[in-house]
């Protein structure tokens, strides 16, 4: 097999100037922590972390409105549309330690729908930033509401915060749940139907 690529080709985009500066700063941090940055295992660590941080915060360069509007279609459907169990990975802005979980997103169209994958991409765009879960929940709701003008939007996020597991209170199995609703989902009957469909018992 010549030079054929098996599987997939990993494509990553980095800002070269920021990469150099981040690499220098992370090397300095390792030095301050008392590490030997010249030992074999750490020689490329500053560069790896610099690339990692650019990847984990790439949401700053994604436009959620543009994502939703790029696949907005007229459709006479006025029932609930739910995309549930959307995996999310974000960084807590207080400690820059990950929180990991899933988002459940629903909306009731009012003349327009969007591509289902665009909902997941909006979650990605906002979660790949320094975040707090409460703001992340509201940002997703607001973007969908502004782009589609639906009859209602509901967002629920369930996540484990490693800052609670690894430091501070050190509670290993705690899960944080946040929710935000607008329009039709502010009615108890509609909200209860949403919770039933996503299989989450919230009150």
C-alpha positions as CSV (number, residue, x, y, z in Angstrom):
1,X,0.0,0.0,0.0
2,X,1.9,3.1,-1.1
3,X,1.1,6.1,1.2
4,X,-2.6,5.5,1.3
5,X,-4.2,6.9,4.4
6,X,-6.3,4.4,6.3
7,X,-9.4,5.6,8.2
8,X,-9.5,9.4,8.4
9,X,-7.1,12.3,8.1
10,X,-6.9,14.5,11.2
11,X,-7.3,18.2,10.2
12,X,-6.5,20.8,12.8
13,X,-6.3,24.6,12.4
14,X,-4.0,26.7,14.6
15,X,-3.0,30.3,14.6
16,X,0.8,30.1,14.2
17,X,1.5,33.4,16.1
18,X,-0.7,32.4,19.0
19,X,0.8,28.9,19.0
20,X,4.3,30.3,19.6
21,X,3.2,32.6,22.4
22,X,1.1,30.0,24.1
23,X,4.0,27.5,23.9
24,X,6.3,30.0,25.6
25,X,3.9,30.7,28.3
26,X,3.2,27.0,29.0
27,X,6.9,26.3,29.2
28,X,7.2,29.1,31.7
29,X,4.4,27.6,33.8
30,X,6.0,24.2,33.8
31,X,9.3,25.9,35.0
32,X,7.4,27.7,37.8
33,X,5.8,24.4,38.9
34,X,9.3,23.0,39.4
35,X,9.5,20.8,36.4
36,X,12.5,20.2,34.2
37,X,11.2,21.2,30.8
38,X,14.3,19.8,29.1
39,X,13.6,16.2,30.1
40,X,12.4,13.9,27.3
41,X,8.8,13.6,28.4
42,X,8.2,17.3,28.6
43,X,10.1,18.5,25.6
44,X,7.0,18.8,23.4
45,X,4.5,19.3,26.2
46,X,4.2,23.1,25.9
47,X,3.5,22.8,22.2
48,X,0.9,20.0,22.7
49,X,-0.8,22.0,25.4
50,X,-0.8,25.2,23.2
51,X,-2.5,23.2,20.4
52,X,-4.9,21.6,22.8
53,X,-6.0,25.0,24.2
54,X,-6.6,26.4,20.8
55,X,-8.7,23.4,19.9
56,X,-10.7,23.5,23.2
57,X,-11.5,27.2,22.8
58,X,-12.2,27.2,19.1
59,X,-15.8,28.1,19.8
60,X,-14.8,31.8,20.0
61,X,-14.4,31.7,16.3
62,X,-17.7,29.9,15.5
63,X,-20.8,32.0,14.8
64,X,-23.9,30.1,16.2
65,X,-26.3,32.3,14.3
66,X,-24.5,31.7,11.0
67,X,-24.5,27.9,11.8
68,X,-28.3,27.9,12.3
69,X,-29.1,30.2,9.4
70,X,-27.0,28.2,7.0
71,X,-29.6,25.5,7.0
72,X,-32.9,27.3,7.8
73,X,-35.8,25.9,5.8
74,X,-39.5,26.8,5.5
75,X,-41.6,24.0,6.9
76,X,-45.2,23.9,8.1
77,X,-44.4,21.7,11.2
78,X,-45.5,23.0,14.6
79,X,-44.7,20.1,16.9
80,X,-41.8,19.5,19.2
81,X,-38.4,18.9,17.6
82,X,-35.9,17.3,20.1
83,X,-32.2,16.6,19.8
84,X,-31.1,14.9,23.0
85,X,-28.0,13.4,24.5
86,X,-25.7,15.8,22.6
87,X,-22.2,15.2,24.1
88,X,-20.5,18.4,25.3
89,X,-17.0,19.1,26.6
90,X,-16.2,22.5,28.1
91,X,-13.7,24.3,30.4
92,X,-14.9,25.9,33.6
93,X,-13.8,29.5,33.5
94,X,-13.1,29.6,37.2
95,X,-10.4,26.8,37.2
96,X,-10.0,25.9,33.5
97,X,-10.8,22.3,34.4
98,X,-13.2,20.4,32.2
99,X,-16.8,19.8,32.7
100,X,-18.4,17.0,30.7
101,X,-22.0,16.1,30.0
102,X,-24.8,16.2,27.6
103,X,-27.4,18.7,26.3
104,X,-31.0,18.1,25.5
105,X,-32.4,20.8,23.1
106,X,-36.0,21.2,21.8
107,X,-37.9,23.8,19.9
108,X,-41.3,24.1,18.4
109,X,-41.1,25.5,14.8
110,X,-43.1,28.5,13.7
111,X,-42.6,28.4,10.0
112,X,-38.9,27.5,10.0
113,X,-36.8,24.5,10.9
114,X,-33.0,24.0,10.9
115,X,-30.8,21.1,10.1
116,X,-30.6,18.7,13.1
117,X,-26.8,18.7,13.0
118,X,-26.8,22.4,13.3
119,X,-28.3,22.1,16.8
120,X,-25.4,20.0,17.9
121,X,-23.0,22.4,16.3
122,X,-24.4,25.3,18.2
123,X,-23.9,23.3,21.4
124,X,-20.3,22.8,20.3
125,X,-19.8,26.5,19.4
126,X,-20.7,27.7,22.8
127,X,-19.2,24.8,24.8
128,X,-15.7,25.2,23.2
129,X,-15.1,28.3,25.2
130,X,-14.4,29.1,28.8
131,X,-17.8,28.7,30.4
132,X,-20.1,28.3,33.3
133,X,-22.9,25.8,32.8
134,X,-25.6,28.3,33.6
135,X,-24.5,30.7,30.8
136,X,-24.0,27.9,28.3
137,X,-27.6,26.8,28.8
138,X,-29.0,30.2,28.1
139,X,-26.7,31.0,25.2
140,X,-27.9,27.9,23.3
141,X,-31.5,28.8,24.0
142,X,-31.1,32.4,22.9
143,X,-29.3,31.5,19.7
144,X,-32.1,29.1,18.6
145,X,-34.8,31.6,19.6
146,X,-33.2,34.5,17.7
147,X,-32.4,32.5,14.5
148,X,-35.6,30.6,14.1
149,X,-38.2,32.6,16.0
150,X,-39.9,29.4,17.1
151,X,-43.0,29.0,19.3
152,X,-40.7,27.9,22.1
153,X,-37.2,26.6,23.0
154,X,-36.1,24.3,25.8
155,X,-32.5,23.5,26.8
156,X,-31.4,21.1,29.6
157,X,-27.7,20.4,30.4
158,X,-26.5,17.7,32.7
159,X,-22.8,17.7,33.5
160,X,-20.0,16.5,35.8
161,X,-17.6,19.2,36.8
162,X,-14.1,17.9,37.4
163,X,-13.3,20.9,39.6
164,X,-15.8,19.4,42.1
165,X,-14.2,16.0,41.7
166,X,-10.5,16.8,41.7
167,X,-10.2,19.8,44.0
168,X,-12.3,21.8,46.5
169,X,-15.2,19.7,47.8
170,X,-14.0,16.6,45.9
171,X,-17.4,15.0,45.4
172,X,-16.9,12.3,42.7
173,X,-20.5,11.5,41.6
174,X,-22.3,14.8,41.6
175,X,-24.1,15.9,38.5
176,X,-25.2,19.5,37.9
177,X,-28.4,20.1,35.9
178,X,-29.4,23.4,34.4
179,X,-32.4,24.4,32.3
180,X,-33.8,27.3,30.4
181,X,-37.1,27.8,28.6
182,X,-38.9,30.3,26.5
183,X,-42.3,30.6,24.8
184,X,-44.4,27.5,24.8
185,X,-42.0,25.6,27.1
186,X,-42.9,28.0,29.9
187,X,-46.2,26.2,30.2
188,X,-46.1,23.2,32.6
189,X,-47.8,20.8,30.2
190,X,-45.4,21.4,27.3
191,X,-42.4,21.3,29.7
192,X,-43.6,18.0,31.2
193,X,-43.9,16.5,27.7
194,X,-40.4,17.6,27.0
195,X,-39.0,16.0,30.2
196,X,-40.9,12.8,29.5
197,X,-39.5,12.6,25.9
198,X,-35.9,13.1,27.0
199,X,-36.4,10.6,29.8
200,X,-35.3,13.0,32.6
201,X,-37.3,13.4,35.7
202,X,-37.0,17.1,36.5
203,X,-39.4,19.4,38.3
